[in-house]
Amino acid sequence: PMLKPSPFFLAIDQGEVQQFGISRLASLELNDLHRAPWCFRGSSLCTTLLDFAAWRGRDSFVCALMTAGADPSQGEVEMSLWEKLPRAYAAWLARAAVR
């Protein structure tokens, strides 16, 4: 069964890395847009979990999401390129793209 993304937004916001196991992430559509939490640029917006994690500056979450298959470029850049980059640099690029 598909999990809802809202607990993941809360885990990112509160820095609760233990909520981000690969098996739990595998049950989500990682590149889908979801209604953003109230703190994200006005709350009427939609965002991906990866963009929210990058916006919050949570590199460990960005790396976990990318490892699970989230695409920081939304299809603009081949995933094979992202996989070749060091995770810290890929997280920095994802953070820069959301700002």
Secondary structure, 3 states (H helix, E strand, C coil): CCCCCHHHHHHHHHCCHHHCCHHHHCCCCCCCCEECCCCCCCCCCEECHHHHHHHHCCHHHHHHHHHCCCCCCCCCCCHHHHHHCCHHHHHHHHHHHHC
